[in-house]
Amino acid sequence: MYKDWEELEEVCKDCKKCKLCNNRTNVVIGTGNKNADLMFIGEGPRSR
């Protein structure tokens, strides 16, 4: 795993594991309780 949230954020910024990386312009790490039992991960809206 990752040693902290900062490392996870850096890995996410450089990730190329799926097709989302082909068109993304930003990786946004959300806010909230970093010790929560549940986390939602999703793709943001696309601009036209």
FITISE-889162 format. One record per residue (C-alpha): x, y, z; residue in one letter. Coordinates in nm, 3 decimals. Layout:
N
<node><u>X</u><v>Y</v><w>Z</w><rest>A</rest></node>
...
REM end
This chain:
48
<node><u>0.000</u><v>0.000</v><w>0.000</w><rest>M</rest></node>
<node><u>0.097</u><v>0.361</v><w>0.042</w><rest>Y</rest></node>
<node><u>0.274</u><v>0.509</v><w>0.342</w><rest>K</rest></node>
<node><u>0.055</u><v>0.822</v><w>0.349</w><rest>D</rest></node>
<node><u>-0.206</u><v>1.025</v><w>0.157</w><rest>W</rest></node>
<node><u>0.060</u><v>1.238</v><w>-0.011</w><rest>E</rest></node>
<node><u>0.219</u><v>0.929</v><w>-0.168</w><rest>E</rest></node>
<node><u>-0.122</u><v>0.807</v><w>-0.287</w><rest>L</rest></node>
<node><u>-0.191</u><v>1.146</v><w>-0.447</w><rest>E</rest></node>
<node><u>0.141</u><v>1.138</v><w>-0.636</w><rest>E</rest></node>
<node><u>0.074</u><v>0.784</v><w>-0.762</w><rest>V</rest></node>
<node><u>-0.275</u><v>0.888</v><w>-0.879</w><rest>C</rest></node>
<node><u>-0.138</u><v>1.186</v><w>-1.073</w><rest>K</rest></node>
<node><u>0.092</u><v>0.957</v><w>-1.275</w><rest>D</rest></node>
<node><u>-0.142</u><v>0.658</v><w>-1.308</w><rest>C</rest></node>
<node><u>-0.186</u><v>0.501</v><w>-1.652</w><rest>K</rest></node>
<node><u>-0.370</u><v>0.183</v><w>-1.548</w><rest>K</rest></node>
<node><u>-0.691</u><v>0.256</v><w>-1.741</w><rest>C</rest></node>
<node><u>-0.821</u><v>0.459</v><w>-2.036</w><rest>K</rest></node>
<node><u>-0.918</u><v>0.756</v><w>-1.815</w><rest>L</rest></node>
<node><u>-0.557</u><v>0.871</v><w>-1.837</w><rest>C</rest></node>
<node><u>-0.590</u><v>0.935</v><w>-2.211</w><rest>N</rest></node>
<node><u>-0.815</u><v>1.239</v><w>-2.172</w><rest>N</rest></node>
<node><u>-0.777</u><v>1.359</v><w>-1.816</w><rest>R</rest></node>
<node><u>-0.654</u><v>1.709</v><w>-1.748</w><rest>T</rest></node>
<node><u>-0.657</u><v>1.701</v><w>-1.367</w><rest>N</rest></node>
<node><u>-0.646</u><v>1.449</v><w>-1.088</w><rest>V</rest></node>
<node><u>-0.847</u><v>1.577</v><w>-0.793</w><rest>V</rest></node>
<node><u>-0.807</u><v>1.424</v><w>-0.451</w><rest>I</rest></node>
<node><u>-1.120</u><v>1.497</v><w>-0.253</w><rest>G</rest></node>
<node><u>-1.167</u><v>1.612</v><w>0.100</w><rest>T</rest></node>
<node><u>-1.307</u><v>1.448</v><w>0.407</w><rest>G</rest></node>
<node><u>-1.215</u><v>1.217</v><w>0.688</w><rest>N</rest></node>
<node><u>-0.904</u><v>1.026</v><w>0.582</w><rest>K</rest></node>
<node><u>-0.985</u><v>0.765</v><w>0.847</w><rest>N</rest></node>
<node><u>-1.337</u><v>0.695</v><w>0.719</w><rest>A</rest></node>
<node><u>-1.461</u><v>0.338</v><w>0.683</w><rest>D</rest></node>
<node><u>-1.597</u><v>0.407</v><w>0.333</w><rest>L</rest></node>
<node><u>-1.450</u><v>0.597</v><w>0.038</w><rest>M</rest></node>
<node><u>-1.619</u><v>0.683</v><w>-0.292</w><rest>F</rest></node>
<node><u>-1.398</u><v>0.691</v><w>-0.600</w><rest>I</rest></node>
<node><u>-1.534</u><v>0.804</v><w>-0.934</w><rest>G</rest></node>
<node><u>-1.485</u><v>0.990</v><w>-1.254</w><rest>E</rest></node>
<node><u>-1.580</u><v>1.356</v><w>-1.264</w><rest>G</rest></node>
<node><u>-1.805</u><v>1.514</v><w>-1.525</w><rest>P</rest></node>
<node><u>-1.660</u><v>1.570</v><w>-1.870</w><rest>R</rest></node>
<node><u>-1.673</u><v>1.911</v><w>-2.029</w><rest>S</rest></node>
<node><u>-1.803</u><v>1.931</v><w>-2.383</w><rest>R</rest></node>
REM end
